[in-house]
Amino acid sequence: MKIREVLDKKVGNTEYTRYITTLPKDVVKESKLLGKELKARVEKGKIILEEV
């Protein structure tokens, strides 16, 4: 997997970007987080997603 930076929109001289990654289907199903509101945090060099 990779984290990709994509251009979201450009307003004047300001560019707004967002970051996208594709998660494996079995990991998403096992997590039971599909469709739920999540928050992300960084801990010891890892990105952690958790339910709000």
Order of alpha helices (4+ residues) and beta strands (2+ residues): beta-beta-alpha-beta-beta
